[in-house]
């Protein structure tokens, strides 16, 4: 698990515009997944040269994953979004959030995915021992994972 590149500041007009459009597009994720995905591709194309391409792509794959698990989409959709997100090597903190959300989704929608979710949680717990995080952040992540895994 490595560090992700830093996002541009919201004072950057193109980045702020991208974030606002991404949020508007996210409203489609609940019931119109195909239209939502087309919107993601359109946003990537539109902002490819206006904002850092890596940050745009990462923001879009994060959004796709979190929308998919939040709205409890089918396993194929969530697994695809998870795979795309993990290709971006999320930092430990984001990996912890992803593991927690994936666990909650698997417990509610796809019990066969719980084993993969458990491996993700275990990997995060191992990573938290490395000392990359401040004690406060580590404790908060540990509490979050404990709450999600117990429920």
Secondary structure, 3 states (H helix, E strand, C coil): CCCCCCCCCCCCHHHHHHHHHHHHHHHHHCCCHHHHHHHHHHHHHHHCCCCCHHHHHHHHHHHHHHHHHHCCCCHHHHHHHHHHHHCCCCCHHHHHHHHHHHHHHHHHCCHHHHHHHHHHHHHHHHHHCCCCCCHHHHHHHHHHHHHHHHC
